Amino acid sequence: MKAIKTALLLLTLHSSLCLASAGSWSQQSSGGTLTTGEELLVGRVLHAPITVPHNAPVKYITWKINLLTPAPQGLEINLCSTTWCQPLPALAGHLAPARHLSAGGVFHFIYNVRYKGQLIPAMTVVKNQLTIGYGSQS
């Protein structure tokens, strides 16, 4: 009987620790401006808070990007970490990464417009917003 109580206590403790290591974080930053096609605009780095376990796996990613003008034809957006880049199909969305990513890392947006020449009007990123949902390793 004592062994069963001990096992239940350990199971409860393990479950509590797993729940404690799940959550989400959000950050936003201002972007920048692209005036010429075929140039890259690398957004500011978005850092996970120090309270996020470094090895916690990303379960989902949500983003929203606000531009000053409508998106130009040929706009390509990538969300990158230090080990991975994911093309984003729209200015806002939700995805589950196909591979393991650490929620405790850094992320940034990269913009490119597939167009040769000057962009009229220039493309200005007013705001990048990113939410990372993460879960426990178990």
NORDA-V745413 format. One record per residue. N is the residue number from 1. RES is the residue in three letters. PSI is psi as a letter, one per 20 degrees, with the letter a starting at -180 (NA if undefined). NEAR is the number of other C-alpha atoms within 12 Angstrom. D_LAST is the distance of its C-alpha to the last C-alpha in Angstrom with 2 decimals. Layout:
# NORDA-V745413
n: (N:N)
res: (RES:RES)
psi: (PSI:PSI)
near: (NEAR:NEAR)
d_last: (D_LAST:D_LAST)
This chain:
# NORDA-V745413
n: (1:2:3:4:5:6:7:8:9:10:11:12:13:14:15:16:17:18:19:20:21:22:23:24:25:26:27:28:29:30:31:32:33:34:35:36:37:38:39:40:41:42:43:44:45:46:47:48:49:50:51:52:53:54:55:56:57:58:59:60:61:62:63:64:65:66:67:68:69:70:71:72:73:74:75:76:77:78:79:80:81:82:83:84:85:86:87:88:89:90:91:92:93:94:95:96:97:98:99:100:101:102:103:104:105:106:107:108:109:110:111:112:113:114:115:116:117:118:119:120:121:122:123:124:125:126:127:128:129:130:131:132:133:134:135:136:137:138)
res: (MET:LYS:ALA:ILE:LYS:THR:ALA:LEU:LEU:LEU:LEU:THR:LEU:HIS:SER:SER:LEU:CYS:LEU:ALA:SER:ALA:GLY:SER:TRP:SER:GLN:GLN:SER:SER:GLY:GLY:THR:LEU:THR:THR:GLY:GLU:GLU:LEU:LEU:VAL:GLY:ARG:VAL:LEU:HIS:ALA:PRO:ILE:THR:VAL:PRO:HIS:ASN:ALA:PRO:VAL:LYS:TYR:ILE:THR:TRP:LYS:ILE:ASN:LEU:LEU:THR:PRO:ALA:PRO:GLN:GLY:LEU:GLU:ILE:ASN:LEU:CYS:SER:THR:THR:TRP:CYS:GLN:PRO:LEU:PRO:ALA:LEU:ALA:GLY:HIS:LEU:ALA:PRO:ALA:ARG:HIS:LEU:SER:ALA:GLY:GLY:VAL:PHE:HIS:PHE:ILE:TYR:ASN:VAL:ARG:TYR:LYS:GLY:GLN:LEU:ILE:PRO:ALA:MET:THR:VAL:VAL:LYS:ASN:GLN:LEU:THR:ILE:GLY:TYR:GLY:SER:GLN:SER)
psi: (g:h:h:g:g:g:g:g:g:g:g:g:g:g:g:g:h:g:h:h:k:q:b:q:q:q:q:q:r:q:d:a:p:p:i:p:r:j:q:p:o:o:r:q:p:o:q:q:q:i:i:p:p:h:j:p:q:p:h:q:p:p:q:p:p:p:q:h:r:q:p:q:p:j:p:p:p:q:p:q:a:i:j:q:p:o:p:p:i:r:i:q:a:p:q:p:q:i:r:p:q:p:i:j:b:q:q:q:q:p:q:q:o:n:p:p:a:p:p:o:r:q:o:p:o:g:p:p:p:p:p:p:p:r:r:r:h:NA)
near: (7:8:9:10:11:12:13:14:14:14:14:14:14:17:17:15:17:19:17:19:26:29:26:28:31:27:25:28:25:25:28:26:28:34:24:24:26:19:22:23:27:25:33:26:24:30:27:31:19:12:18:28:26:23:21:30:30:36:27:29:32:29:33:29:35:24:27:19:18:18:26:28:17:19:31:27:33:28:42:28:28:19:15:20:21:27:20:27:18:23:29:21:20:21:23:21:26:14:15:19:31:32:40:31:29:30:37:34:39:31:41:34:30:21:20:15:15:17:25:20:19:21:32:30:35:22:24:35:34:38:33:39:30:35:29:26:23:14)
d_last: (27.11:26.02:23.22:21.98:22.17:20.29:17.48:17.39:17.50:14.55:12.50:13.87:13.21:9.48:9.48:11.83:10.01:7.10:10.23:12.07:10.11:10.85:14.43:17.10:19.97:23.38:26.25:29.58:32.41:35.85:36.37:39.55:42.37:43.13:46.86:47.00:45.24:43.27:42.18:38.60:37.61:34.49:33.14:32.20:28.82:26.30:24.09:20.81:21.53:20.87:18.57:15.89:13.33:14.59:11.45:9.89:10.14:13.13:12.93:16.71:19.88:23.07:26.35:29.97:32.89:36.37:39.39:42.91:44.45:43.30:41.06:43.33:43.55:41.37:38.74:35.55:32.49:29.45:26.39:25.36:22.93:23.84:22.47:22.83:25.36:25.23:28.54:28.73:31.01:32.39:32.97:30.24:27.23:23.58:21.33:17.84:17.66:17.92:16.15:13.47:14.98:14.32:15.02:16.60:19.32:22.76:24.09:27.65:29.74:32.40:35.41:38.13:41.03:42.37:45.99:48.73:50.68:50.69:48.48:50.71:49.39:46.94:43.27:41.94:38.32:38.63:34.95:31.49:28.71:25.00:21.99:18.43:15.65:12.15:8.67:5.61:3.81:0.00)
